[in-house]
Each structure stands twice: as C-alpha cells, then as structure tokens.
C-alpha cells in the first residue's frame, strides 16, 4: 500500500522490497497511478528529493484526477518542510474532491493554525470531529481553538466528549489542565499533575 514506505522507512530491507515492487509495477504499467504515487512517497520520505516527489505526485493526480490522495501527500510534503503557505492549495483542492477525508481536513486545520488563521481552522476542526467524534487530534485542535476564542464552556464540551484514549495524549492533558484552572477546579488540576484523571 501507499503508506508501506512511510512505515518501513527505518528498515532498509523493507524499503528495498517496496521499491522493487513499485518499480516493477511502473515497468509493466508506466501510468499506474498508485505506483507513481508510491514513487513520489519514496522520493520524499526516503530519498529526501522534495522536488522530484512533488513532480511525481502531480503526475499521479493528473493520471487519476478524482483521487484526492496525491493532493493530500503534496500538502504533507510541504508541511514536512515547514512550507505552510504552499500546503494550503493542494490540501484545499483535496477537500474539494473528498470533503469527508478526515486526514486532509485535519491537516488543513493544522496548517491554518500554524499560520494563525484560526477563523479558517475552526470550521475544519469542527468538520473533522463531525466525521469522526473519536479522533483525538481533531478534538484537541477544536478544544484549543475554543481556548483561543476564550470560550471556556465550548472547550469543556469538546474535552468532555473525548474518548478514554485521549487521556494519555499530552496535548489533551495540557488543555484539560488549563480548563480546570479556568474553572478554578484546583483539586482537579492537582490530580492531573499527579497523573490522575479527575
């Protein structure tokens, strides 16, 4: 699959096997979108060839324009290099193609937060939570945006809706601590400092 190389990056044998597989696929079908996309992932994630990666991801998208994945990956390449402004356009186009893809929606919300475009980030974070109410990263982003707005009640509603798996997330714990302090629940905040859930 397309994420195999990302997961296998630190295992040279697995990377070599994946590279051989997609090169064989490209030899048999040079315009196979999935293989071109994986070649782009290899150029980015393994070879650090960012220009080559973006060219291959653009080719993959041209081969299958209805697939939003190459656009998400193009945005991800920009994000990995701190190119926040450049990441907006491919991610936005990806959402136009697939409005319910939580990875792309969450990524663009994060990009807007990095750019301090909080008004643009908030509806995307809300959409991500509506797509998957258990997505901890989306819940944390939305709670943080409520915090920036000074909306303590909204912050609390989002934090209270988080699944138990969120309780081990450092960002969730930090926001929960802030929320308890805003509420002057000092005993609850102390419990968090002690590693206990209030």
C-alpha positions, -999 to 999 in steps of 0.1 A, spaced: 0 0 0 9 37 -3 18 40 34 41 10 35 72 31 27 64 55 55 60 27 80 91 9 67 115 39 64 139 26 91 141 -9 77 164 -10 46 153 -44 36 116 -35 36 123 -2 18 143 -22 -9 114 -47 -13 88 -19 -16 110 0 -41 115 -32 -62 77 -38 -62 67 -4 -74 95 -2 -99 82 -35 -114 47 -21 -114 59 10 -132 79 -11 -158 47 -30 -166 23 0 -164 42 33 -165 9 52 -160 -3 32 -130 -14 60 -106 -7 40 -74 28 31 -84 36 67 -95 23 79 -61 44 54 -42 74 65 -62 66 101 -51 64 89 -14 98 72 -19 114 103 -33 100 124 -4 103 101 26 133 80 18 154 99 -8 146 135 5 141 145 -31 113 170 -25 111 185 -60 110 150 -76 84 139 -51 61 169 -59 65 162 -97 55 126 -93 26 134 -70 13 160 -96 17 133 -123 -3 108 -101 -31 133 -97 -32 140 -134 -35 103 -141 -65 100 -117 -79 134 -111 -107 122 -89 -83 108 -64 -76 132 -36 -47 112 -21 -19 127 -42 -31 162 -32 -30 153 5 5 139 0 16 170 -18 4 191 11 21 167 36 54 172 17 51 209 21 42 206 58 72 183 65 94 212 52 76 239 71 61 253 39 28 262 54 15 287 28 24 263 0 5 234 17 -29 253 16 -36 250 -21 -32 212 -25 -50 204 7 -79 227 -2 -82 210 -36 -81 176 -19 -110 186 4 -130 198 -27 -126 163 -41 -133 144 -9 -149 166 18 -151 138 43 -115 127 42 -105 133 79 -68 132 72 -69 161 47 -95 181 67 -74 177 99 -42 185 81 -55 218 66 -70 228 100 -35 223 114 -19 243 86 -43 272 92 -35 270 130 3 272 122 -5 302 100 -25 318 129 -56 317 106 -78 305 134 -111 316 119 -103 293 89 -91 265 111 -122 262 134 -148 251 109 -124 225 96 -117 212 131 -154 210 137 -159 191 104 -131 167 114 -149 160 147 -182 155 130 -166 130 106 -150 111 135 -160 121 170 -133 98 185 -104 114 166 -83 127 194 -61 150 173 -92 167 159 -108 170 193 -76 185 207 -74 210 178 -110 221 183 -106 224 221 -75 245 215 -94 268 191 -122 273 217 -94 282 242 -80 308 218 -115 323 215 -119 325 253 -148 300 251 -142 280 282 -176 263 281 -170 252 245 -136 240 254 -150 219 282 -177 204 260 -151 192 235 -128 178 262 -156 161 279 -166 144 246 -131 129 241 -128 91 243 -108 75 271 -79 71 247 -74 108 248 -64 108 285 -29 96 276 -25 123 249 -1 151 263 -19 178 244 -53 167 257 -39 166 293 -24 201 290 -57 215 276 -77 197 304 -54 212 330 -59 247 316 -97 241 315 -97 230 351 -77 261 361 -101 283 343 -129 267 362 -109 272 395 -110 234 400 -76 234 416 -81 199 431 -88 185 396 -58 203 382 -36 189 410 -49 154 403 -38 158 366 -4 170 377 -2 138 398 -11 117 367 -47 111 379 -79 117 359 -103 140 378 
